[in-house]
Amino acid sequence: MKLYYSVPGKIWWIHNFLDQNMYKGIHDAIIKERKQINLHTSKGVWEEGLIERLNPPLRTSVSNYQPFEKLKTLVKHNPFFQFEDVAKMSTNIHYMKKSSGINWHNDGSWKYGATYYINNNGMLTGEVSLCLQTPQHMGGCL
């Protein structure tokens, strides 16, 4: 686990947040088994401005999946930042097809957001990132 970049109190970009075995388990469950995951369009769920001129991502909520529960524990108790007042964490999978995306936006109604990027390049290089940000992050990490 290595802090790659941060703006204290605003954003933390952490490389290799999970060990390779845990990453591989999550990767396999999402990438290799994506046709069995009950994914639905984000159109009609998200405000239209988020996906204007884009193909809407597919998404689903996930609960009681052990690797994600461990991910939540690592987020709560990591060496780089602490959020003492987090009572509930939700987990969602967003699957991006060609021309999918999310436009820049402000998530001001949330205390923070965590994005764990899973892709085939990460599987090959071992470079997997977790990006955590406060509501004013304006859309995410690059």
DRENGU-717702 format. One record per residue (C-alpha): x, z, y. Coordinates in steps of 0.2 Angstrom, whole numbers, plus 2048, in hexadecimal, padded with zeros to 3 digits. Each point is the difference from the previous one (the first is absolute). Layout:
XZY...
//
This chain:
8008008008087FA8107F98018128037EE8067F88028127F680D80A7F98038117FE8137FE7EE8068017FA7EE7FE8077F57F280A8037F08067F17F68078077EF8097F57F37FF8047ED7F380D8037FC8007ED80B8007F28017EF7F67F68057F27F180680A8017F180B8007F57F17F18097F97F67FE8108077EE8027FA7FB7EE7EF8098037FD7F68108097EF7FF7FF7FD7ED7EE8077FE7F97FA8107F27F57F87F98107F780080A8117EF8008088067F88107F37FB80E8027F781080380A8107F47F48097F180B8068098107FC80D7FE80E7FC7FB8128017EE80280F80180D80B8067F27FF7F07F67FB7F380D8087EF7FC8078077EF7FA8017EF7FA8117FD80A80B7F47F98067F07FE8137FF7FA80F7F58018138018098097F37FE8127FA80780B7F380E7F47FB80F80B7FC80E7F58087F68008107FE8127FF8138027FE8027F480F7F580C80B80A80F7FB8107F78057F87FB8107FB8128048118087FB80E7F48058108048097FD7F580F7EF8078087F280C7FD7EE7FF8047F98127FE7EE7FC8047FD7F27F37F18067F57FB7F07F88097F07FC7F77F07FA8087F27F67FC7ED8018077F17F98017F180C8047EF7F78067F280B7FE7EE7FB8077F18097FB8018137F98117FE80580E80C7FA80D80C8027FD81380880D80B7F580F8048008128047FB80C7F27FC80E80D7F38087F680C8057F280E80E80080C7F47F88027F17F580C7FD7F18037EE7FA8097FE7EF8067EE7FE8007F97EF8067EF7FC80A7F67F480F7FF80C8008138008008007ED80F7F57FF80A80980D7FB8127FE7FC8008137EF8088027FA8078107F480D8067FB7FF8127F780F8087F98008117F680980D7EF7F98068087F780F80B7F57F47F67F18057FF7F77EF80E8067F58127FD7FC80A7F0800
//
